[in-house]
Amino acid sequence: MVHKNILNIKDHYDVCIAGAGAAGISLAYELSKQNKTVLLIESGEFSFDDFFDSLKSIDSCRLKIKDNSRERIVGGNTTTWGGLVSTLDRIDFENREWVSDSLWPISYEELFKFYKKIDKKYNFPDLSFLENNKIEDLDQKTSDLKIRNFKSKLFLSLRPEPNFQKIFKKELEINIDILVGHSLEEVYLNDELLKVNKFKIFDKDAKHFFIDCSDAYVLTLNAVENARVLLNSNKQIKQGIGNQYDNVGRYFMNHPKGHFGMIKPRNKNQDFSKYWGFMLGEYSGFNAFVLEDKIQIKEKLLNSYIRFEPFYSWTDNEGVSIFVNMSKRLKVFYYY
């Protein structure tokens, strides 16, 4: 049930989750199926609002953080993204001596079990295509492109793209309590500093409230906001909650991108659309290229990818970029 007033929520919940984006809604949905009572807290509401947008303001140096990568609205970034996804690679989980703290605490195999649970159920592409980069299975009748020391990596979106606000609308209205228009400001621990026992939140009128009616508390904000809230929660622990080893906020990246050059095909009749963007039946996507593992290890490089984009007269035009971002919010047209 949707609430705008904190006075209307229940006296007790099994789990309280801050952030109603992809992670928060997914967790709330799965817990509700196990008959757990869930309170979901969201900074925004069901439509965009200037006040909630203003809370996204952030100063960043070097790498610009895009505003539309941190939407404050029920459904979060799924309300504006194109739904393009791919799986992580095995090398992402391995200990690489040239990448500090690179060994994950879970294995690729452990994570893959959960990949299998979220494909079409959450309106994501069939995992079998992504698992082995089965480009041919999509019957793409286009030219092949091979680059020495690189391998192809498939990114796919299932249309319509997964908008979690729409997919889980019924659950949010019936099976899950969601408090909208309230932003998380601080997290508080119990006296032993071992367990979270309340959230401090504020509403559009800058009124502050405490949420202390849950057995468990979970943060599913985006990477920037999770770190900000934990570091801001410094009344009980000076360096911030969970930051005893100065790790909070140091291990995330926000889609770094850059243009490195231009390629002109010798044969203009060749169709390379499967590399810069294709639409085929219920799927859309592109095929990127990643360095082979042996090259990454030999040259001590990261597991980044390169992709090709068609170059038009309006490419990199600031006005066009603004129009595209506005269209994403309004869903005027389908985009990658």
VOVOTI-380804 format. One line per field, with one value per residue (C-alpha): x, z, y. Coordinates in steps of 0.1 Angstrom, whole numbers. Layout:
! residues N
xx <- [X;...]
zz <- [Z;...]
yy <- [Y;...]
END
This chain:
! residues 336
xx <- [0;13;17;27;23;45;16;-2;24;22;37;60;77;100;122;126;143;155;154;127;148;156;174;149;118;132;142;108;90;110;106;68;65;80;52;75;61;81;83;99;110;115;128;106;71;55;63;92;93;116;121;132;154;171;183;204;227;263;298;322;357;374;346;312;283;252;220;199;219;205;168;147;114;97;114;146;168;146;122;146;171;171;174;207;224;252;267;299;329;348;379;359;359;395;424;445;477;475;440;440;414;401;392;354;340;317;324;311;292;274;262;252;226;208;212;190;162;159;157;122;106;120;116;153;166;169;201;210;219;241;257;277;274;252;250;241;211;195;198;216;221;249;287;311;339;369;396;429;432;395;364;328;305;267;245;208;175;141;114;95;125;121;105;101;75;52;62;56;28;3;26;35;-2;-13;14;41;39;58;64;71;84;108;146;170;195;212;214;216;230;220;240;264;271;264;230;210;180;165;166;164;144;130;101;95;88;122;104;125;112;127;118;124;97;116;136;160;171;185;201;194;201;224;262;267;238;246;281;269;244;268;295;270;260;289;274;281;311;333;344;308;290;307;338;362;387;381;365;330;326;360;349;323;324;297;298;331;330;353;358;391;389;370;369;358;349;365;334;304;280;289;263;278;246;249;280;266;230;203;166;154;120;116;153;176;213;248;280;310;345;366;402;409;418;454;460;445;468;499;495;479;447;412;382;367;349;348;318;312;286;275;288;262;263;245;268;280;257;247;212;205;218;194;165;174;175;141;127;139;120;89;93;86;105;124;161;192]
zz <- [0;-9;19;19;56;81;106;83;84;106;141;131;100;94;71;63;30;19;-18;-42;-73;-90;-60;-33;-52;-61;-25;-12;-38;-30;8;5;-13;18;39;53;61;43;45;14;18;-14;-17;-47;-57;-88;-111;-114;-92;-92;-54;-55;-86;-66;-41;-68;-70;-64;-69;-87;-101;-130;-139;-143;-126;-147;-131;-148;-134;-99;-104;-73;-82;-75;-99;-98;-129;-144;-153;-177;-188;-219;-201;-217;-196;-198;-173;-154;-166;-146;-145;-127;-96;-97;-77;-100;-85;-105;-92;-55;-34;-66;-51;-46;-15;-38;-69;-104;-100;-68;-86;-117;-97;-92;-128;-137;-115;-129;-167;-181;-147;-143;-180;-187;-218;-219;-200;-225;-251;-227;-211;-241;-262;-286;-313;-340;-320;-326;-363;-370;-408;-407;-414;-389;-374;-358;-338;-328;-291;-285;-280;-285;-256;-261;-245;-248;-238;-239;-251;-235;-213;-176;-157;-122;-113;-139;-135;-97;-95;-82;-55;-44;-41;-23;-8;2;22;5;21;-7;-5;24;21;42;60;87;100;137;155;188;220;213;178;163;146;129;150;132;102;103;73;62;40;14;41;58;87;103;116;129;116;144;138;120;128;100;79;44;22;-15;-26;-56;-51;-45;-21;-1;5;13;39;56;58;70;98;120;153;168;148;137;103;94;97;81;74;100;73;51;23;20;-13;-28;-50;-74;-108;-127;-164;-174;-212;-237;-274;-287;-325;-357;-380;-416;-433;-466;-480;-474;-483;-452;-424;-390;-372;-347;-333;-329;-322;-336;-331;-337;-327;-290;-285;-290;-282;-295;-295;-278;-277;-246;-243;-240;-205;-214;-227;-196;-174;-196;-199;-165;-178;-166;-180;-199;-233;-264;-287;-320;-325;-357;-362;-372;-377;-344;-324;-291;-297;-262;-273;-288;-255;-235;-258;-255;-217;-216;-240;-218;-189;-210;-228;-261;-281;-276;-271;-265]
yy <- [0;35;60;97;102;84;82;57;30;-1;-4;-32;-47;-77;-57;-20;-11;23;29;17;12;-21;-36;-24;-34;-68;-75;-63;-85;-116;-111;-105;-139;-154;-138;-112;-78;-51;-13;3;39;60;96;103;94;78;107;131;162;192;190;154;161;188;162;146;176;165;179;156;160;142;117;135;117;118;131;105;77;85;90;98;81;48;24;44;43;16;44;60;33;12;-21;-31;-58;-83;-107;-101;-122;-148;-127;-100;-123;-134;-120;-98;-85;-53;-45;-38;-57;-75;-108;-110;-128;-147;-168;-164;-197;-185;-153;-172;-191;-158;-147;-177;-164;-130;-132;-130;-130;-95;-87;-92;-111;-148;-157;-184;-157;-138;-168;-178;-146;-165;-139;-164;-176;-142;-148;-115;-113;-88;-87;-102;-82;-97;-79;-96;-102;-93;-113;-104;-95;-93;-66;-71;-55;-71;-48;-32;-24;-34;-6;-19;7;-8;-44;-44;-19;-44;-57;-21;-13;-45;-67;-41;-9;19;53;78;113;105;105;86;109;88;53;46;15;-1;7;-21;-7;-41;-38;-11;-1;29;52;90;103;137;147;174;200;192;175;147;114;81;47;22;-3;-31;-62;-56;-26;-26;1;-3;32;37;34;72;75;43;57;92;80;56;83;109;85;96;104;70;61;90;76;65;33;3;25;12;3;34;13;29;46;36;7;19;34;54;43;59;65;81;84;70;73;67;37;40;6;1;-15;9;-19;-39;-39;-37;-28;-57;-39;-4;-13;-36;-42;-78;-90;-85;-78;-48;-45;-44;-65;-50;-62;-71;-80;-117;-128;-137;-102;-85;-107;-101;-63;-58;-42;-39;-58;-29;-31;-11;-6;11;39;54;90;116;153;158;134;150;180;193;203;168;152;173;163;126;128;145;119;91;105;110;77;95;69;37;42;21]
END
